[in-house]
Amino acid sequence: MGAAGTVQARLKVARAALWLIVAVLAVRQVAAVLSTPKADRLTDLETWVGPDGVLHVKGSLYDSTRFTGTPFGGLVLKPLTRAAEQALGWGWTFGTLLLVVVLGVVAARALPTPVSRRTSLLAAPVAISLLMLSLPVRNTLYLGQTSIIPVLLVLLGCFVAREERAAGALIGLAAALQPTVLLFAPLLWLTGRRRAAVSAGVTFAACTALAWVAMADDSYTYWVHHLGGAGLGGPADDLANQSLHGALLRLGFEGPLEIGLFLVLGAGVAVLGLRRAVRYAEDGQLLLAVAITGCAAVVVSPTSWQHQLLWVLLAVVGRVGRRASDRYMWPVAVIVVMTLPAKMVIPNMGPLHPVRDNVVLLAAVAAATVVPFLSRASEHYRSPVPTVYAAPVPARFRRVPLLPFLRRVLTRPNLLLELVLIRVTYAAYQKVRLAAAGDTTTSGRATAEAHGHQIHDIEKFLHIDIEHWGNHTVVGIGWLREFFDFYYTTFHFFVPLAVLGVLYWRRPVDYRWARASLGFTTLLALVGFWLYPLAPPRLMPGLGFIDTVHGVQDFSKPDYGTLTALANQYAAMPSLHFGWSLWCGVVMAVVAPRWWMKGVGLLHPLFTVGAIVATGNHWVLDAVGGGVVVLVGFGLSYLFMGPRARDVGRGVEVVGGVRAGGGLSRSSPRP
């Protein structure tokens, strides 16, 4: 088989694997919806079409404010009430998944040309997978909402319908269901599709007028009393409302001031967003133009509930950054924001709460107004500045590295991307660590305490059971107790972050090596927490340990107060307090240019092991386990990626196989 045949075969395998992932995600979504108790699933759909739903009511749809759709939406749904009742569950869920698949296929086919064969084959399953993982689609499936339909109608009108009047009619129909979609009519007009723009406006007006004739009172309530749906559904300042109106209310603005700010800022976002959308549409990036317009619609809508935020995900198609290493920043940020809860993306710190509470809105505003998407005319659109690699270092073993494509990069990674990934990884670590606790109030606690007795017995056999002596000795010396308490609670996070920060700035190639080793170490520790829950000395009743950090524990309370809700109290083996400190010591000993810096680095794990034992938070063998996972972490980094780059001054490798002379120093990497 020739090279072309090999590539073709690999593409087929990759495409089959991606479609398999789509199938698995679809099954998972159906199972998640249908396994939810009937009273808790498809609640919005039940609110509309259930036996006591608002669509059965003889009076106004908006008497209870539970129905948030337009009068035209109610007019369309009322005749379908009986069929919808029968479709609650399987039919509605499968129908929504089918719409998601169609949406993904249309979006994949709308990518700006020219598109490589590989991209064309893999784009559809990737797009569908991202849609299924996104919070808007998951929320739509869970609630039984119809918010996918307006997005799909707009994409069909922009990319599938060939006749302009038909395209405009589809967009006008979408606007009749979601009024801010009417913002696409100016986009059509300004990009030369004036018949489509007129058709969109006429269709919207006709559908709205039809609903007004058939349901005059409801139309008055929706369009006049509630100003286009504002005030319907949940409170406008609810976190689920990611519109500018909701954000201003959350920030404390009220009354005429809030309305004025909303109108001025909303108009500014709409105008600037449309200008950018027109520019990118004329540049041949119509899908990006549609995404930008949709993001502007999210911002200016009085209420943009979570299931209505799919436009932001479409902005992932924009290309940002001249360097190849920067090219992933924007898509990763969009995917993270649209697939993970805000609490996993933004740390739970008071000053950051306004960002955390409005993170999707901020992404929409950024996409509509400020993100510098590349033009197709830019020299960097298809050919970004290549990544610079260090010359490979020969390994001791023949098959190392196992993953040769993970070569040692000389340049600094994108800082924002690193911060996002570090934050998300740490949030995931916290969740897994807490989930590993299991049922801590019954069998989980008993198992952890039994393991604690096992460790204690092993240490007594080895004559290394110094925890009780060390704990009570430190308690009797006030300044020493305060020192170890402070060291235990502070340096565990501060020192690893400081080491990573210095390496990022001064030694990028070593930063990637150290970061990978730390990641492997932490992953192995999570496996240990899951397989061997262990009670630390301070949570072992009857052994007489004193918890110097948290205070006296009441062993009659299974959850020990609020501690168990914050962290897994039985994640003691291996000790990541010692493991992370040993990682810091090893990295400093290897990388630091001065002997005294290496010594300071090695003192950190020494002080840490004293702190974890003296405070009653770990057994001595926990530190041994921490040391083991650190060594294995460095070993896995070596196995997968080969030795760290020791000398980058002799030459570098550039993507594409072009070699360049060594003008780089280790302390002055190319930015």
C-alpha positions as CSV (number, residue, x, y, z in Angstrom):
1,M,0.0,0.0,0.0
2,G,1.4,3.4,-1.0
3,A,1.6,6.5,1.2
4,A,-1.7,7.8,-0.2
5,G,-3.4,4.6,0.5
6,T,-2.1,4.5,4.1
7,V,-3.4,8.1,4.7
8,Q,-6.8,7.1,3.2
9,A,-7.0,4.1,5.5
10,R,-6.1,6.1,8.5
11,L,-8.8,8.7,7.6
12,K,-11.4,6.0,7.4
13,V,-10.4,4.6,10.8
14,A,-10.5,8.0,12.3
15,R,-13.8,8.9,10.8
16,A,-15.3,5.6,12.0
17,A,-14.0,6.2,15.5
18,L,-15.5,9.7,15.6
19,W,-18.9,8.5,14.4
20,L,-18.7,5.8,17.1
21,I,-18.1,8.5,19.7
22,V,-21.2,10.3,18.3
23,A,-23.3,7.2,18.7
24,V,-22.0,6.7,22.3
25,L,-22.8,10.3,23.2
26,A,-26.3,10.0,21.7
27,V,-27.0,6.8,23.7
28,R,-25.6,8.5,26.8
29,Q,-27.9,11.5,26.3
30,V,-31.0,9.4,25.8
31,A,-30.1,7.3,28.8
32,A,-29.5,10.4,30.9
33,V,-32.9,11.9,30.0
34,L,-35.0,8.7,30.2
35,S,-33.4,7.5,33.4
36,T,-34.4,10.8,35.2
37,P,-37.7,10.4,37.2
38,K,-40.7,11.4,35.1
39,A,-41.4,14.4,37.4
40,D,-37.9,15.8,36.9
41,R,-37.3,15.4,33.1
42,L,-38.6,17.4,30.2
43,T,-40.1,19.9,32.7
44,D,-40.5,22.7,30.3
45,L,-42.2,20.5,27.7
46,E,-44.5,19.2,30.5
47,T,-45.2,22.8,31.5
48,W,-46.4,23.5,27.9
49,V,-48.2,20.3,26.8
50,G,-48.8,18.2,29.8
51,P,-52.3,17.5,31.2
52,D,-52.1,20.7,33.2
53,G,-49.8,22.6,30.8
54,V,-50.3,26.2,29.7
55,L,-51.2,25.2,26.2
56,H,-54.4,23.5,27.5
57,V,-55.4,26.6,29.4
58,K,-58.4,28.4,27.9
59,G,-57.2,31.9,29.0
60,S,-53.9,33.6,28.4
61,L,-50.7,31.6,27.9
62,Y,-48.9,34.1,30.1
63,D,-51.1,34.1,33.2
64,S,-48.5,32.0,35.1
65,T,-45.4,33.4,33.2
66,R,-44.3,29.7,32.8
67,F,-44.6,29.9,29.0
68,T,-41.7,32.0,27.6
69,G,-42.2,31.5,23.9
70,T,-43.7,33.9,21.5
71,P,-47.4,33.9,20.7
72,F,-46.6,32.4,17.3
73,G,-44.8,29.6,19.1
74,G,-47.9,28.9,21.2
75,L,-50.1,29.1,18.1
76,V,-48.0,26.4,16.4
77,L,-47.7,24.2,19.5
78,K,-51.4,24.2,20.5
79,P,-52.7,22.0,17.7
80,L,-49.8,19.6,18.4
81,T,-50.6,19.3,22.1
82,R,-52.0,15.8,22.0
83,A,-49.3,14.4,19.8
84,A,-46.7,16.1,22.0
85,E,-48.1,14.4,25.1
86,Q,-47.7,11.0,23.4
87,A,-44.2,12.0,22.3
88,L,-42.9,13.0,25.8
89,G,-39.8,10.9,26.4
90,W,-38.5,8.8,23.6
91,G,-40.0,10.6,20.6
92,W,-39.1,14.1,21.8
93,T,-35.6,13.1,22.8
94,F,-34.9,11.3,19.6
95,G,-36.3,14.1,17.6
96,T,-34.1,16.6,19.3
97,L,-31.0,14.4,18.8
98,L,-31.9,14.2,15.1
99,L,-32.0,18.0,14.9
100,V,-28.6,18.2,16.6
101,V,-27.2,15.8,14.0
102,V,-28.6,17.9,11.1
103,L,-27.3,21.0,12.7
104,G,-23.8,19.5,13.0
105,V,-23.8,18.3,9.4
106,V,-24.9,21.7,8.1
107,A,-22.4,23.5,10.2
108,A,-19.6,21.2,9.0
109,R,-20.6,21.8,5.3
110,A,-20.5,25.5,5.9
111,L,-16.8,25.7,6.8
112,P,-15.0,28.3,4.7
113,T,-13.4,27.0,1.5
114,P,-10.9,25.6,0.6
115,V,-11.4,22.7,3.0
116,S,-8.9,19.7,3.0
117,R,-10.3,16.2,2.5
118,R,-9.3,15.3,6.0
119,T,-11.3,18.2,7.5
120,S,-14.3,17.5,5.3
121,L,-14.4,13.9,6.4
122,L,-13.9,14.6,10.1
123,A,-15.7,17.9,10.6
124,A,-19.3,16.5,10.8
125,P,-18.8,14.0,13.6
126,V,-16.6,16.4,15.5
127,A,-19.2,19.1,15.2
128,I,-22.0,16.8,16.3
129,S,-20.0,15.6,19.3
130,L,-19.2,19.1,20.5
131,L,-22.9,20.0,20.1
132,M,-24.0,17.0,22.2
133,L,-21.4,17.8,24.9
134,S,-22.4,21.5,25.0
135,L,-24.4,22.8,28.0
136,P,-27.1,24.4,25.7
137,V,-27.9,21.0,24.0
138,R,-27.8,19.0,27.2
139,N,-30.1,21.6,28.8
140,T,-32.4,21.5,25.9
141,L,-32.6,17.7,26.1
142,Y,-33.2,17.8,29.8
143,L,-35.9,20.4,29.8
144,G,-37.6,19.4,26.5
145,Q,-37.0,22.8,24.9
146,T,-37.2,23.9,21.3
147,S,-34.2,26.3,21.2
148,I,-32.3,24.2,18.6
149,I,-34.9,24.9,16.0
150,P,-34.2,28.7,15.4
151,V,-30.5,28.0,15.1
152,L,-31.1,25.2,12.6
153,L,-33.6,27.4,10.6
154,V,-31.0,30.2,10.3
155,L,-28.2,27.8,9.2
156,L,-30.6,26.2,6.6
157,G,-31.5,29.6,5.4
158,C,-27.9,30.8,5.1
159,F,-26.3,27.6,3.7
160,V,-28.8,25.2,2.3
161,A,-31.7,27.2,0.7
162,R,-30.6,28.3,-2.7
163,E,-33.5,30.7,-3.5
164,E,-33.2,34.0,-1.6
165,R,-36.9,34.3,-0.7
166,A,-36.9,30.7,0.7
167,A,-33.8,31.5,2.7
168,G,-35.3,34.7,4.1
169,A,-38.5,32.8,5.0
170,L,-36.6,30.3,7.1
171,I,-34.8,33.1,9.0
172,G,-38.1,35.0,9.4
173,L,-39.7,31.9,10.8
174,A,-36.8,31.5,13.2
175,A,-37.3,35.1,14.3
176,A,-41.0,34.5,14.9
177,L,-39.9,31.8,17.4
178,Q,-37.0,33.8,18.9
179,P,-37.3,37.5,18.1
180,T,-33.7,38.6,18.5
181,V,-32.9,36.3,15.5
182,L,-34.3,39.1,13.4
183,L,-30.9,40.7,13.8
184,F,-29.9,38.4,10.8
185,A,-32.1,40.5,8.5
186,P,-29.7,43.4,8.5
187,L,-26.8,41.0,8.0
188,L,-28.6,39.7,4.9
189,W,-29.2,43.2,3.6
190,L,-25.7,44.5,4.2
191,T,-24.1,41.5,2.5
192,G,-26.2,42.0,-0.7
193,R,-28.9,39.4,-0.1
194,R,-31.6,42.0,0.0
195,R,-34.5,39.8,-1.2
196,A,-33.7,37.4,1.5
197,A,-33.6,40.2,4.1
198,V,-37.0,41.5,2.9
199,S,-38.4,38.0,2.9
200,A,-37.2,37.5,6.5
201,G,-38.9,40.7,7.6
202,V,-42.1,39.9,5.8
203,T,-42.2,36.3,7.1
204,F,-41.6,37.5,10.7
205,A,-44.3,40.2,10.4
206,A,-46.8,37.7,8.8
207,C,-46.3,35.1,11.5
208,T,-46.5,37.7,14.3
209,A,-49.6,39.2,12.7
210,L,-51.2,35.8,12.4
211,A,-50.6,35.1,16.0
212,W,-52.0,38.6,16.9
213,V,-55.2,37.9,15.0
214,A,-55.7,34.4,16.5
215,M,-54.4,35.3,20.0
216,A,-54.8,39.1,20.5
217,D,-54.7,39.2,24.3
218,D,-51.6,36.9,24.5
219,S,-49.8,38.9,21.8
220,Y,-50.5,42.1,23.7
221,T,-49.2,40.5,26.9
222,Y,-46.0,39.3,25.2
223,W,-45.1,42.2,23.0
224,V,-46.4,45.2,25.1
225,H,-46.7,44.1,28.7
226,H,-43.6,42.0,28.8
227,L,-41.7,43.9,26.1
228,G,-40.9,40.9,23.9
229,G,-40.7,38.2,26.6
230,A,-38.9,40.1,29.3
231,G,-40.1,39.0,32.7
232,L,-41.3,35.6,31.5
233,G,-39.8,32.4,32.9
234,G,-37.4,32.7,35.9
235,P,-36.2,36.0,37.4
236,A,-34.2,38.0,34.9
237,D,-31.3,38.2,37.3
238,D,-31.0,34.5,37.5
239,L,-27.5,33.1,36.6
240,A,-29.1,31.1,33.8
241,N,-30.0,34.3,32.0
242,Q,-26.7,35.2,30.2
243,S,-28.0,38.3,28.5
244,L,-26.7,41.8,29.1
245,H,-30.0,42.7,30.8
246,G,-29.5,39.8,33.3
247,A,-25.8,40.8,34.0
248,L,-26.7,44.4,34.7
249,L,-29.4,43.3,37.2
250,R,-26.9,41.0,38.9
251,L,-24.4,43.8,39.1
252,G,-27.0,45.9,41.1
253,F,-28.3,48.2,38.4
254,E,-32.0,48.8,38.5
255,G,-34.8,51.0,37.1
256,P,-34.3,53.6,34.4
257,L,-30.5,53.5,34.8
258,E,-30.4,49.8,34.1
259,I,-32.7,50.1,31.1
260,G,-30.7,53.0,29.7
261,L,-27.4,51.1,30.1
262,F,-29.0,48.0,28.5
263,L,-30.2,50.0,25.5
264,V,-27.0,51.9,24.9
265,L,-24.6,49.0,25.5
266,G,-26.9,46.6,23.6
267,A,-27.1,48.9,20.6
268,G,-23.3,49.3,20.6
269,V,-22.8,45.5,20.6
270,A,-25.4,45.0,17.9
271,V,-23.9,47.6,15.6
272,L,-20.3,46.6,16.1
273,G,-21.2,42.9,15.9
274,L,-23.0,43.4,12.6
275,R,-20.1,45.4,11.1
276,R,-17.7,42.6,12.0
277,A,-20.1,40.0,10.7
278,V,-20.4,41.8,7.4
279,R,-16.7,42.0,7.1
280,Y,-16.1,38.3,7.7
281,A,-19.0,37.4,5.4
282,E,-17.4,39.3,2.6
283,D,-14.2,37.6,3.5
284,G,-15.8,34.2,2.7
285,Q,-16.3,33.2,6.4
286,L,-20.1,33.2,6.4
287,L,-20.3,30.6,9.2
288,L,-18.2,32.9,11.4
289,A,-20.4,35.9,10.4
290,V,-23.5,33.9,11.4
291,A,-21.9,33.0,14.8
292,I,-20.9,36.6,15.5
293,T,-24.5,37.8,14.7
294,G,-25.9,35.1,16.9
295,C,-23.6,36.1,19.7
296,A,-24.8,39.7,19.4
297,A,-28.4,38.4,19.5
298,V,-27.6,36.6,22.8
299,V,-26.3,39.8,24.3
300,V,-29.2,42.1,23.3
301,S,-32.0,39.7,24.1
302,P,-33.8,40.6,27.4
303,T,-33.4,37.0,28.4
304,S,-31.0,34.5,27.0
305,W,-31.5,31.3,28.9
306,Q,-28.9,28.5,28.9
307,H,-30.6,26.5,26.2
308,Q,-30.6,29.5,23.9
309,L,-26.8,30.1,23.9
310,L,-25.8,27.7,21.1
311,W,-24.6,30.6,18.9
312,V,-21.5,31.0,21.1
313,L,-20.3,27.5,20.3
314,L,-20.5,28.2,16.6
315,A,-17.9,30.9,17.0
316,V,-15.4,28.1,17.5
317,V,-14.7,28.2,13.7
318,G,-12.9,31.5,13.9
319,R,-9.1,31.4,13.7
320,V,-7.2,33.5,16.1
321,G,-3.4,34.0,16.5
322,R,-0.5,34.1,14.1
323,R,1.5,31.3,15.8
324,A,0.6,27.7,15.5
325,S,0.9,27.4,19.3
326,D,-1.7,30.2,19.8
327,R,-4.2,28.7,17.3
328,Y,-5.8,26.5,19.9
329,M,-6.5,29.2,22.5
330,W,-9.8,30.4,21.1
331,P,-11.4,27.1,20.3
332,V,-10.4,25.6,23.6
333,A,-11.7,28.6,25.5
334,V,-15.1,28.4,23.7
335,I,-15.4,24.6,24.2
336,V,-14.5,24.9,27.9
337,V,-17.0,27.7,28.5
338,M,-19.8,25.9,26.6
339,T,-19.3,22.4,27.9
340,L,-18.3,22.9,31.6
341,P,-20.1,24.6,34.5
342,A,-18.8,28.1,35.2
343,K,-17.5,27.0,38.7
344,M,-15.0,24.6,37.0
345,V,-13.8,27.4,34.7
346,I,-13.4,30.3,37.1
347,P,-12.0,29.9,40.7
348,N,-14.5,30.4,43.5
349,M,-13.0,33.8,44.6
350,G,-15.1,36.8,45.5
351,P,-13.5,39.3,43.1
352,L,-14.0,36.8,40.3
353,H,-17.7,36.1,40.9
354,P,-18.8,38.7,38.3
355,V,-16.7,37.0,35.7
356,R,-17.8,33.5,36.8
357,D,-21.5,34.5,36.9
358,N,-21.4,36.0,33.4
359,V,-18.7,33.9,31.7
360,V,-20.9,32.8,28.7
361,L,-22.1,36.4,28.2
362,L,-18.5,37.6,28.2
363,A,-17.6,35.0,25.6
364,A,-20.5,36.2,23.4
365,V,-19.5,39.8,23.8
366,A,-15.9,39.0,23.0
367,A,-16.8,37.0,19.9
368,A,-19.2,39.8,18.7
369,T,-16.9,42.8,19.3
370,V,-13.2,42.2,20.1
371,V,-11.8,38.8,19.3
372,P,-9.3,39.4,16.4
373,F,-10.4,36.6,14.0
374,L,-8.0,36.3,11.1
375,S,-9.0,37.3,7.6
376,R,-8.6,34.7,4.9
377,A,-6.3,37.2,3.2
378,S,-3.9,37.1,6.1
379,E,-0.7,35.2,5.4
380,H,-1.1,33.5,8.8
381,Y,-4.7,32.2,8.1
382,R,-3.5,28.9,6.5
383,S,0.1,29.1,7.4
384,P,0.7,30.1,11.0
385,V,4.2,30.8,12.3
386,P,5.5,27.2,12.9
387,T,6.3,25.8,16.3
388,V,10.0,25.6,17.2
389,Y,11.2,22.3,18.7
390,A,14.4,21.4,20.5
391,A,16.7,18.9,18.9
392,P,15.7,15.4,20.2
393,V,17.9,13.9,22.9
394,P,18.8,10.2,22.5
395,A,17.1,8.0,24.9
396,R,18.6,5.1,26.8
397,F,15.9,2.7,25.5
398,R,15.2,1.8,21.9
399,R,11.5,2.4,21.9
400,V,11.5,5.7,23.8
401,P,9.7,7.9,23.2
402,L,6.5,6.0,22.6
403,L,4.8,9.2,21.4
404,P,7.5,10.9,19.3
405,F,5.0,13.5,18.0
406,L,5.0,15.0,21.5
407,R,8.3,16.7,20.9
408,R,10.0,19.2,23.2
409,V,8.8,22.7,22.3
410,L,11.1,25.6,22.8
411,T,8.7,28.5,22.8
412,R,6.3,29.4,25.6
413,P,2.8,28.0,25.4
414,N,-0.1,30.4,25.2
415,L,-0.5,31.8,28.7
416,L,-4.3,32.1,28.6
417,L,-4.6,28.6,27.3
418,E,-2.3,27.3,30.1
419,L,-4.3,29.1,32.8
420,V,-7.6,27.7,31.4
421,L,-6.2,24.2,31.2
422,I,-4.6,24.3,34.7
423,R,-7.8,25.7,36.2
424,V,-10.1,23.1,34.5
425,T,-7.6,20.2,35.3
426,Y,-7.5,21.2,39.0
427,A,-11.3,21.5,39.2
428,A,-11.6,18.0,37.7
429,Y,-9.0,16.8,40.2
430,Q,-11.0,18.2,43.1
431,K,-14.2,16.6,41.8
432,V,-12.6,13.2,41.3
433,R,-10.8,13.4,44.6
434,L,-14.1,14.1,46.4
435,A,-16.0,11.4,44.4
436,A,-13.4,8.9,45.4
437,A,-14.6,9.2,49.0
438,G,-17.7,7.2,48.3
439,D,-20.1,6.7,51.2
440,T,-18.1,8.3,53.9
441,T,-20.9,8.1,56.5
442,T,-21.1,4.3,56.6
443,S,-19.0,1.7,54.8
444,G,-16.6,4.3,53.3
445,R,-15.6,5.5,56.7
446,A,-15.2,2.0,58.1
447,T,-13.1,1.0,55.2
448,A,-10.9,4.1,55.5
449,E,-10.4,3.5,59.2
450,A,-9.6,-0.2,58.7
451,H,-7.0,0.8,56.2
452,G,-5.6,3.3,58.7
453,H,-5.1,0.5,61.2
454,Q,-3.4,-1.5,58.5
455,I,-0.9,1.3,57.8
456,H,-0.4,1.9,61.5
457,D,0.4,-1.8,62.1
458,I,2.8,-1.9,59.2
459,E,4.6,1.1,60.6
460,K,4.9,-0.4,64.0
461,F,6.3,-3.6,62.5
462,L,8.9,-1.4,60.6
463,H,9.5,0.8,63.7
464,I,8.7,4.0,61.8
465,D,5.5,4.9,63.7
466,I,6.7,8.3,64.7
467,E,3.4,10.2,64.0
468,H,2.1,10.2,67.6
469,W,5.4,11.3,69.1
470,G,5.9,14.0,66.4
471,N,2.3,15.3,66.7
472,H,2.4,15.7,70.5
473,T,5.9,17.1,70.5
474,V,4.9,19.9,68.1
475,V,1.7,20.6,70.0
476,G,3.8,21.3,73.1
477,I,5.9,24.0,71.3
478,G,3.7,26.9,70.3
479,W,5.9,28.5,67.6
480,L,6.7,25.2,66.0
481,R,3.0,24.2,65.8
482,E,2.2,27.6,64.2
483,F,5.0,27.1,61.7
484,F,4.0,23.7,60.6
485,D,0.3,24.6,60.4
486,F,1.2,27.6,58.2
487,Y,3.5,25.5,56.1
488,Y,0.9,22.8,55.6
489,T,-1.9,25.1,54.6
490,T,0.1,27.5,52.4
491,F,3.1,26.1,50.7
492,H,1.3,23.1,49.3
493,F,-0.2,25.3,46.5
494,F,2.1,28.3,46.5
495,V,5.4,26.5,45.8
496,P,4.3,24.3,42.8
497,L,2.6,27.4,41.2
498,A,5.7,29.4,41.7
499,V,7.9,26.8,40.2
500,L,5.6,26.5,37.2
501,G,5.5,30.2,36.8
502,V,9.3,30.6,36.8
503,L,9.7,27.7,34.4
504,Y,7.1,29.2,32.1
505,W,8.9,32.5,31.9
506,R,12.5,31.4,32.0
507,R,12.7,27.8,30.8
508,P,9.7,27.0,28.5
509,V,11.1,23.7,27.3
510,D,11.6,22.5,30.9
511,Y,8.1,23.9,31.8
512,R,6.5,21.4,29.5
513,W,8.6,18.5,30.8
514,A,7.8,19.4,34.4
515,R,4.1,20.1,33.8
516,A,3.7,16.7,32.1
517,S,5.4,14.9,35.0
518,L,3.2,16.7,37.5
519,G,0.1,15.8,35.6
520,F,1.1,12.1,35.5
521,T,1.8,12.2,39.3
522,T,-1.6,13.7,40.1
523,L,-3.4,11.2,37.9
524,L,-1.7,8.3,39.6
525,A,-2.6,9.8,43.0
526,L,-6.2,9.9,42.1
527,V,-6.1,6.2,41.3
528,G,-4.6,5.7,44.7
529,F,-7.4,7.7,46.4
530,W,-10.0,5.6,44.6
531,L,-8.5,2.2,45.2
532,Y,-7.3,2.7,48.8
533,P,-9.3,5.2,50.9
534,L,-7.3,5.8,54.0
535,A,-8.1,7.7,57.2
536,P,-5.3,10.1,58.2
537,P,-4.1,9.9,61.8
538,R,-6.2,12.9,62.9
539,L,-9.4,11.0,61.9
540,M,-8.5,7.8,63.7
541,P,-10.6,7.6,66.9
542,G,-8.9,6.1,69.9
543,L,-5.3,6.7,68.8
544,G,-5.0,10.1,70.5
545,F,-3.9,12.3,67.6
546,I,-4.5,16.0,67.8
547,D,-5.6,17.8,64.6
548,T,-3.5,21.0,64.8
549,V,-4.9,22.5,61.6
550,H,-8.6,21.9,61.7
551,G,-9.2,21.7,65.4
552,V,-10.8,19.0,67.5
553,Q,-13.0,16.6,65.5
554,D,-16.2,15.2,66.8
555,F,-16.0,11.5,65.9
556,S,-19.7,11.1,66.7
557,K,-20.5,13.0,63.5
558,P,-19.8,10.9,60.4
559,D,-19.0,13.9,58.2
560,Y,-16.8,15.6,60.8
561,G,-18.6,18.9,60.4
562,T,-18.3,20.6,57.0
563,L,-14.9,19.2,56.1
564,T,-16.2,16.2,54.1
565,A,-18.3,18.5,51.9
566,L,-15.1,20.4,51.0
567,A,-12.7,17.6,50.2
568,N,-12.2,13.9,50.5
569,Q,-10.9,13.4,54.0
570,Y,-9.8,9.9,53.2
571,A,-7.5,10.9,50.2
572,A,-4.3,10.3,52.3
573,M,-2.6,7.6,50.3
574,P,-0.5,8.7,48.5
575,S,0.2,12.1,50.0
576,L,0.1,14.7,47.3
577,H,1.3,17.2,49.9
578,F,4.6,15.4,49.9
579,G,4.3,14.3,46.3
580,W,4.0,17.8,44.9
581,S,6.7,19.1,47.3
582,L,9.1,16.3,46.1
583,W,8.2,17.2,42.5
584,C,9.2,20.8,43.3
585,G,12.4,19.6,44.9
586,V,13.4,17.4,41.9
587,V,12.6,20.0,39.3
588,M,14.6,22.7,41.2
589,A,17.5,20.3,41.7
590,V,17.6,19.5,38.0
591,V,16.9,22.9,36.5
592,A,18.2,25.5,39.0
593,P,21.6,27.0,37.9
594,R,23.0,27.6,41.4
595,W,23.9,25.0,44.0
596,W,22.1,26.9,46.8
597,M,18.9,27.1,44.7
598,K,19.0,23.3,44.4
599,G,19.5,23.0,48.1
600,V,16.5,25.3,48.9
601,G,14.4,23.2,46.5
602,L,15.4,20.0,48.3
603,L,14.5,21.5,51.7
604,H,10.9,22.0,50.7
605,P,10.0,18.2,50.7
606,L,11.9,17.9,54.0
607,F,9.8,20.6,55.7
608,T,6.7,19.2,54.1
609,V,7.1,15.7,55.4
610,G,7.6,17.2,58.8
611,A,4.5,19.3,58.5
612,I,2.2,16.5,57.3
613,V,3.3,14.1,60.1
614,A,3.4,16.8,62.9
615,T,-0.1,18.1,62.1
616,G,-1.6,14.6,62.1
617,N,-2.7,14.8,58.5
618,H,-0.6,11.9,57.1
619,W,1.2,8.7,58.0
620,V,4.8,8.3,57.2
621,L,3.9,5.6,54.5
622,D,1.7,8.2,52.8
623,A,4.8,10.2,52.1
624,V,6.5,7.1,50.7
625,G,3.5,6.6,48.4
626,G,3.7,10.2,47.4
627,G,7.4,9.7,46.5
628,V,6.5,6.6,44.4
629,V,3.9,8.4,42.3
630,V,6.3,11.3,41.7
631,L,9.0,8.9,40.4
632,V,6.5,7.1,38.3
633,G,5.2,10.4,36.9
634,F,8.7,11.4,35.8
635,G,9.2,8.0,34.4
636,L,6.0,8.2,32.3
637,S,7.0,11.6,31.0
638,Y,10.3,10.0,29.9
639,L,8.6,7.0,28.4
640,F,6.1,8.9,26.3
641,M,8.1,12.0,25.4
642,G,11.7,11.0,25.8
643,P,14.4,12.8,27.8
644,R,14.1,16.5,28.6
645,A,16.0,18.8,26.2
646,R,19.3,19.4,27.9
647,D,21.0,21.6,25.3
648,V,18.9,23.8,23.0
649,G,21.8,25.9,21.8
650,R,23.2,23.5,19.2
651,G,20.2,23.6,16.9
652,V,16.5,23.5,16.7
653,E,13.9,21.8,14.6
654,V,11.1,23.6,13.0
655,V,7.7,22.1,12.0
656,G,8.0,20.7,8.5
657,G,11.6,19.4,8.9
658,V,13.4,22.7,8.2
659,R,16.5,23.0,10.5
660,A,17.7,26.3,11.8
661,G,21.0,27.2,13.5
662,G,21.1,27.5,17.3
663,G,20.7,31.1,18.1
664,L,18.5,30.4,21.1
665,S,19.7,30.4,24.7
666,R,18.0,28.5,27.5
667,S,17.3,31.6,29.4
668,S,16.1,33.7,26.5
669,P,13.6,31.6,24.5
670,R,12.0,32.9,21.4
671,P,8.6,34.5,22.4
